[in-house]
Amino acid sequence: MGIGSLFESRSTLLSSPINNFLELIGVTKSGVNVNENSALSLSPVWAAVMLISNTMALFPLPVYKRVTGRFVERAPEHALYDLIHDAPNPETTSFDWRQTMMMRKLLWGAGISEIEFSSNGHPVALWPLETYTVQPMRTQSHKLVYHVSDHKGTRILYPHQLLIFRFAPEINGGWKSPVQVHRETLGAAMAVKTFGMKTFTKGTHPTGILSGLPKAPTEPARLSLQKEISEAYGGLDNAHGIMMLEAGVKFERIGLPPQDAQYLDTRIFDVTEVSRIYNVSPVLLHELTKTTSWGSGIDSLMRGFIKTTMLSHCTKWEQQFNSKLITPYTKDYFCKFVMEGLLRGDPKDRAFFYRMMLDRGAMTINEVREREELAPVEGGDEHFIPLNMQTLKKAIKGNKEGAEG
């Protein structure tokens, strides 16, 4: 019995075969073919994808062990620590693997890796798969499986055999490509870019016009006059020179045409559109036309980026790791991204926060040093409180004993 008789595709044909074909090849109403690779030619898309991907790859990703109650500690002895934190497979580092997974997630809608298991059933490697080679399907009993076609051939994998980092969920186990969902928006931006290049390449954009010539010059005379003026007054070396013209001849400088100014405004608007798609502030995409500089608000801007953009991505990744790599084998361990390094404020704010936490016994010296990526010190695991602090109950008891005495 063949695969086709065992499985049925998740997708259904659209009502119009023509529309389905146009959607498949990425043709937009602007006439531009938009796909995940061509979208990267737009600098705002490139900036957004690289910013999010690099930030995801920068976060340390250790494995933790639950010790007692709510207390946890790092567990470098765990078999998955090196796999997740350092190298998911012999061919790549954790940084490169996470960057690749996130880029495919942001472009194709999902970053997918196949989990390689040892003979005893434990994960030993994570191998990236091209998103387009994986197709979610349903069995006749409505069980979710994934049809994979790559260099290993055609095979069926089950959900527990894959790490799937989705950009947006889909009820049938699939994913949505942000590029395809917003291909009309990106197509319009690419069309404007192409229009600008063709305009500046083939359009007529003289810097000035000579008028008032006594008579129409012959072709050789016109070319000679044009060459003479260009050599005498054109270029940076001849800037700010004094122009000498024949009697009655006037030179009129031409500024930026209104349609070109509108073109530039449209390119700026494209940055805003991309920032909405990926939930990234235009300032972080280097759109600074409405701001004077990054300024002192960069700390707040970056903390906002981590909380509003990266936190949701990190949560999805953690749940995939914990549900498919760790929890099936032990519930005492889990992995979690360390984001404090980019979330912490300036040194003055951090010093005030640490002092308050130390004074109230909420943190130890070594916990503070760990957050600042400093080595622990001897005796630094003790909690300290001021001598003049006591509980309200003890204070009332002491007042009563003093009154009775």
VOGU-3710 file (C-alpha; in Angstrom, 3 decimals, decimal comma):
1> mgigslfesr> 0,000/0,000/0,000  1,531/3,317/-1,041  1,920/6,533/0,866  -0,832/8,162/-1,155  -3,369/5,622/0,055  -2,337/6,042/3,674  -2,260/9,817/3,924  -4,320/12,693/2,695  -2,977/16,225/2,253  -3,857/18,873/4,758
11> stllsspinn> -4,416/21,480/2,042  -7,477/21,785/-0,193  -7,517/23,298/-3,666  -8,718/26,880/-3,870  -11,923/27,650/-5,720  -10,011/29,106/-8,667  -7,064/27,088/-10,082  -5,630/30,298/-11,584  -5,638/32,088/-8,229  -4,076/29,034/-6,632
21> fleligvtks> -1,302/29,015/-9,243  -0,645/32,747/-8,849  -0,459/32,367/-5,073  1,929/29,451/-5,428  4,436/31,323/-7,568  4,057/34,552/-5,573  2,797/36,844/-8,357  1,304/40,044/-6,962  -1,101/42,625/-8,364  1,860/44,948/-8,870
31> gvnvnensal> 3,294/42,385/-11,288  6,285/41,591/-9,077  7,140/38,016/-8,179  7,537/37,879/-4,398  9,058/34,898/-2,639  11,050/34,314/0,512  14,385/34,862/-1,220  13,456/37,932/-3,261  11,904/39,584/-0,173  15,381/39,776/1,366
41> slspvwaavm> 16,373/42,222/-1,378  14,268/44,798/0,464  16,622/46,363/2,997  13,903/46,748/5,709  13,094/43,015/5,474  16,786/42,143/5,636  17,301/44,437/8,642  14,285/43,041/10,534  15,161/39,399/9,838  18,821/39,826/10,790
51> lisntmalfp> 17,998/41,814/13,937  15,562/39,215/15,297  17,678/36,227/14,186  20,914/37,570/15,648  19,217/38,546/18,899  17,732/35,052/19,254  21,162/33,522/18,629  22,799/35,779/21,239  20,685/34,638/24,196  22,396/31,955/26,313
61> lpvykrvtgr> 20,248/28,824/26,431  21,256/26,626/29,396  19,496/23,628/30,918  18,253/24,099/34,488  17,470/21,633/37,264  14,715/22,084/39,824  16,334/21,679/43,220  13,735/22,375/45,918  10,452/24,129/45,423  10,966/27,186/43,242
71> fverapehal> 14,763/27,082/43,414  16,696/26,075/40,289  20,316/25,811/39,235  22,158/25,273/35,984  22,719/21,659/35,041  25,794/21,443/32,777  26,003/17,735/33,577  22,746/17,071/31,703  23,197/15,292/28,362  21,192/17,970/26,528
81> ydlihdapnp> 23,172/20,906/27,929  25,891/20,771/25,260  23,346/19,926/22,541  21,201/22,990/23,205  23,756/25,424/24,587  26,799/24,702/22,423  26,326/22,552/19,311  23,082/20,915/18,136  24,986/18,762/15,650  28,639/18,143/14,688
91> ettsfdwrqt> 28,442/20,548/11,749  27,234/23,782/13,338  27,292/25,879/16,473  24,300/26,789/18,565  24,519/30,398/17,334  24,448/29,479/13,640  21,737/26,850/14,119  19,427/29,210/16,005  20,077/32,007/13,519  19,162/29,675/10,644
101> mmmrkllwga> 16,019/28,406/12,376  14,834/31,943/13,111  15,523/33,216/9,592  13,448/30,397/8,107  10,751/31,072/10,662  10,606/34,767/9,724  10,627/34,123/5,976  9,042/30,726/5,318  6,856/30,692/8,433  8,653/27,909/10,309
111> giseiefssn> 12,136/26,818/11,275  12,229/23,012/11,342  14,830/20,559/12,616  14,738/16,790/12,708  15,628/15,220/16,050  18,158/12,403/15,811  17,744/9,809/18,563  20,299/7,390/19,986  19,732/3,653/20,269  18,222/4,161/23,720
121> ghpvalwple> 15,810/6,807/22,407  17,501/9,970/23,689  18,091/13,081/21,476  21,689/13,329/20,267  21,500/15,849/17,373  19,255/18,418/15,719  19,409/18,609/11,909  17,876/21,601/10,063  15,346/20,864/7,323  14,359/23,226/4,528
131> tytvqpmrtq> 10,850/24,387/5,359  9,498/23,748/1,866  10,538/20,080/2,060  8,158/19,431/4,959  4,422/19,072/4,356  1,916/18,522/7,190  -0,625/15,787/6,449  -3,428/13,870/8,150  -3,724/10,098/8,278  -7,019/8,386/7,638
141> shklvyhvsd> -7,459/8,274/11,415  -6,868/12,062/11,482  -3,444/11,802/13,123  -0,962/14,569/12,289  2,195/13,503/10,452  4,784/15,267/8,289  5,773/14,254/4,776  9,470/15,054/4,225  11,261/15,033/0,857  14,980/15,820/1,035
151> hkgtrilyph> 18,392/14,271/0,287  17,425/11,240/2,381  14,458/10,561/0,145  10,764/10,606/0,965  9,671/9,630/4,453  7,030/10,227/7,093  7,953/11,801/10,441  5,777/12,223/13,496  5,437/15,438/15,555  7,748/14,192/18,341
161> qllifrfape> 10,527/13,740/15,748  10,580/17,396/14,718  11,256/20,733/16,368  8,952/23,224/14,631  9,310/26,910/15,447  6,268/28,570/13,857  5,868/32,259/13,110  2,090/31,952/13,354  0,077/28,842/14,276  -2,191/26,928/11,939
171> inggwkspvq> -4,861/24,594/13,280  -3,858/21,678/11,057  -0,247/21,597/12,231  1,081/23,762/9,419  2,442/27,305/9,321  1,965/30,582/7,501  4,748/32,351/5,637  4,805/36,072/6,569  6,180/36,810/3,108  3,245/35,108/1,382
181> vhretlgaam> 0,652/36,564/3,757  1,995/40,076/3,064  3,213/39,518/-0,481  1,028/42,341/-1,866  2,592/44,810/0,574  6,092/43,559/-0,153  5,326/43,423/-3,886  4,317/47,077/-3,877  7,546/47,980/-2,079  9,608/45,988/-4,562
191> avktfgmktf> 7,743/47,579/-7,482  8,540/51,061/-6,150  12,180/50,069/-5,759  12,309/48,752/-9,339  10,539/51,872/-10,618  13,117/54,077/-8,930  16,052/52,151/-10,375  14,609/52,269/-13,896  13,746/55,937/-13,533  17,257/56,913/-12,517
201> tkgthptgil> 18,751/54,622/-15,155  16,583/55,451/-18,161  14,766/58,615/-17,117  15,694/62,179/-18,062  16,999/64,084/-15,049  19,096/67,072/-16,166  20,584/69,228/-13,419  19,975/72,412/-15,399  18,623/73,955/-18,582  20,253/76,488/-20,908
211> sglpkaptep> 17,784/78,936/-22,449  17,919/82,146/-24,471  20,214/80,889/-27,188  20,180/83,322/-30,147  19,346/80,522/-32,596  18,909/76,804/-32,607  22,405/75,263/-32,727  23,339/72,582/-35,152  23,905/69,082/-33,784  27,737/69,387/-33,744
221> arlslqkeis> 27,471/72,839/-32,134  25,003/71,580/-29,521  27,224/68,639/-28,558  30,279/70,896/-28,431  28,486/73,395/-26,159  27,239/70,596/-23,881  30,733/69,116/-23,610  32,280/72,523/-22,971  29,887/73,328/-20,115  30,208/69,849/-18,565
231> eayggldnah> 34,015/69,991/-18,601  34,138/73,543/-17,289  31,476/73,381/-14,576  30,570/69,753/-14,008  31,888/67,494/-11,247  33,146/68,057/-7,730  36,428/69,668/-8,783  34,563/72,462/-10,589  32,027/73,100/-7,843  31,236/76,710/-6,907
241> gimmleagvk> 33,000/78,086/-9,967  31,814/81,160/-11,856  29,860/80,295/-15,020  30,533/82,481/-18,085  27,820/82,340/-20,783  27,179/84,167/-24,014  25,003/87,256/-23,984  21,332/86,406/-23,497  21,960/82,810/-22,497  20,550/81,772/-19,087
251> feriglppqd> 21,240/78,700/-16,943  18,353/77,449/-14,803  19,063/74,853/-12,125  16,493/72,062/-11,661  15,745/70,771/-8,139  14,360/67,432/-7,081  11,095/66,859/-8,976  7,975/66,430/-6,802  7,445/62,883/-8,070  10,970/61,956/-6,941
261> aqyldtrifd> 10,319/63,422/-3,488  7,149/61,321/-3,340  9,197/58,289/-4,337  11,488/58,809/-1,367  8,500/59,184/0,984  7,136/55,895/-0,342  10,423/54,134/0,405  10,253/55,430/3,985  6,662/54,191/4,284  7,863/50,746/3,185
271> vtevsriynv> 10,068/50,596/6,289  7,021/51,277/8,439  5,074/48,504/6,716  7,841/45,972/7,310  8,155/47,060/10,934  4,474/46,213/11,401  4,887/42,768/9,845  7,736/41,800/12,161  6,733/43,913/15,164  9,990/45,868/15,205
281> spvllheltk> 10,255/49,602/15,809  11,248/51,538/12,652  14,076/53,119/14,651  15,634/49,667/15,084  15,478/49,324/11,299  17,491/52,562/11,069  14,567/54,716/9,944  15,621/57,965/11,637  13,876/60,625/9,529  11,521/61,505/12,394
291> ttswgsgids> 14,134/61,313/15,128  17,311/63,284/15,614  19,353/60,328/16,899  19,096/57,154/18,913  19,561/59,278/22,013  19,355/58,246/25,649  16,176/56,266/25,014  18,062/53,390/23,374  17,971/51,362/26,609  14,208/51,689/26,861
301> lmrgfikttm> 13,868/50,969/23,140  15,888/47,760/23,376  14,048/46,589/26,502  10,773/47,207/24,704  12,026/45,194/21,714  12,974/42,282/23,962  9,648/42,292/25,793  7,255/42,915/22,891  9,065/41,092/20,067  11,593/38,581/21,371
311> lshctkweqq> 9,762/37,304/24,444  7,025/35,599/22,428  9,601/34,003/20,098  11,638/32,738/23,058  8,567/31,303/24,787  7,655/29,275/21,690  11,205/27,936/21,444  11,335/26,995/25,127  8,076/25,084/24,895  9,340/23,115/21,892
321> fnsklitpyt> 12,576/22,218/23,685  10,903/21,298/26,962  8,059/19,280/25,452  10,097/17,295/22,889  13,653/17,101/24,234  13,433/17,136/28,018  9,988/16,477/29,505  9,492/13,045/27,898  12,527/11,817/29,859  12,528/13,811/33,097
331> kdyfckfvme> 10,413/16,546/34,634  13,189/17,807/36,910  14,959/19,670/34,101  14,017/22,442/31,701  15,694/24,960/29,405  15,150/28,698/29,415  16,683/31,627/27,565  18,739/34,059/29,642  17,581/37,517/28,572  18,713/39,573/31,548
341> gllrgdpkdr> 21,805/40,786/29,718  19,749/42,762/27,194  16,895/43,567/29,561  18,984/45,255/32,227  19,093/49,033/32,250  22,004/51,426/32,617  24,572/50,946/35,445  22,908/53,530/37,715  19,496/51,836/37,523  20,997/48,376/38,017
351> affyrmmldr> 22,996/49,516/41,035  19,855/50,934/42,663  17,881/47,738/41,981  20,620/45,461/43,338  21,038/47,563/46,472  17,323/47,343/47,191  17,282/43,568/46,637  20,374/43,035/48,798  19,085/45,236/51,614  15,875/43,237/51,818
361> gamtinevre> 17,583/39,864/51,651  15,817/39,014/48,388  19,114/38,360/46,559  22,599/37,235/47,518  25,865/38,827/46,427  26,595/35,901/44,134  23,152/36,163/42,532  23,921/39,794/41,735  27,349/38,864/40,397  25,825/36,124/38,239
371> reelapvegg> 23,456/38,629/36,639  26,453/40,834/35,893  28,333/37,822/34,472  30,950/37,906/37,239  32,497/34,952/39,054  31,064/34,046/42,502  32,939/34,976/45,671  33,394/33,040/48,874  30,594/33,716/51,341  28,522/35,370/48,656
381> dehfiplnmq> 25,617/32,922/48,933  24,437/34,291/52,281  21,356/36,520/52,574  21,811/39,754/54,529  19,275/42,095/56,153  19,869/45,356/58,095  20,123/44,984/61,878  17,468/47,627/62,485  14,871/45,664/60,535  12,460/43,256/62,251
391> tlkkaikgnk> 9,009/41,845/61,767  5,977/43,870/62,775  4,896/41,081/65,160  8,257/41,140/66,920  8,184/44,919/67,196  4,718/44,877/68,828  5,804/42,121/71,235  8,866/44,105/72,221  6,841/47,259/72,892  4,434/45,350/75,140
401> egaeg> 7,276/43,787/77,143  8,840/47,209/77,581  5,571/48,738/78,831  5,032/45,924/81,335  8,535/46,261/82,656
//
